[in-house]
């Protein structure tokens, strides 16, 4: 037990005082530092796109001025979570979620193998970029931001953009444009210092108050669970206290904002760990950075919430949480847990009934204390339903798409704020 309460020679009392100073210092930093991610060529953040798709997204994301690699990545993530086998109830298929009619007219043979295969990311990713650029060309004369108009055309159809002279007054379309542009910031490699989070100190303070709480696999801090947490349950609760709703699992939390480098970490940043350092979808552990190379985390069964060193071989990277970034995620806000056989919430982040083996084994001595535990497949991604990619720019086909969408919206009882139908091309949460 003593080993749990002492980390690398730093006693809990000392650490509490240290975090109290960080609480004040983080507020000061958030109020005084300037920064952002604007300017320079857009590249992809480390590991944000699975390694097997990184080159494809980087290449085709530069197909035309209206898109960039981070924007294309955000679309793919929002549509399918980078799942090449995804299929929605609306018959949207593959990593880019094309419906068959749109694929027939806009799918391309990206890998030049003689076959246009909607299930092959080497065809589907280039086709998504090509389709975006075709839409951008079709609405190029509409006033306003070309990228926003392209996204609006993707969601509501190009004729709606032309009719309204830019993003149409459909609440769903306006939300879609904001969602993708905000989400793209979490896939972009920062080119300047990332602005501090004003909510960081609140999140740290919350996590600090949970020090010593026993870990619970699937724990989200509910009364039924005795106020116990697993790793992503703790980070979710800490930022909820600060007014930001994060997704339930760690690999989705990675996309809740931009990604500072190890040298630029500030207290309040989320820090992530994985056995695959090329793919954020493989992330299995998360903690809240508190400075000095330490985080507060809920490590594994048998341990308690504590201070742990972050500099281990499985350190993946960090995210500076933003309200816009978290809100844009397709898995946020988190859904209520399903009830178990006893009628009480199960609280598990996925369907696995047992906790996986710990992959970050304790080391002998006090060098780093008990290292954080592997949450394994339990930190798996929420299932994402993609949407269709209708809204053809081809004359009557585009017009028909708008009419079909309007009829569908009317049948579903969805209208925008001005009374016009809110036509959806993608299922967003």
Secondary structure, DSSP 8 states (H G I E B T S, - for coil): -HHHH-BTTB-HHHHHHHHHHHHHHHHHHHHH----S-SS---B-TTTS-HHHHHHHHHHTTSSTT--HHHHHHHHHHHHTT-TT-B-TT--BTTTTB-HHHHHHH---TT-SS---TT-HHHHHHHHHHHHHHHHHHTTTSSS-HHHHHHHHHHH-HHHHHHHTSS-S-HHHHHHHHHHHHHHTTTB--SS-----TTHHHHHHHHHHTTT-BB-TT-B--GGGTT-B-HHHHHHHHHHHTT----SSHHHHTTSEE---GGG--TT-EEEE-S-TT-GGG--EEEEEEETTEEEE---TT-BSEEEE--STTEEEEEEE-HHHHHHSTT-S-----B-TTSSB---SSS--S----SS---SSSSS-S-----GGGG--------------STHHHHHHHHHHHHHHHHTT-B-TTSSB---SS---
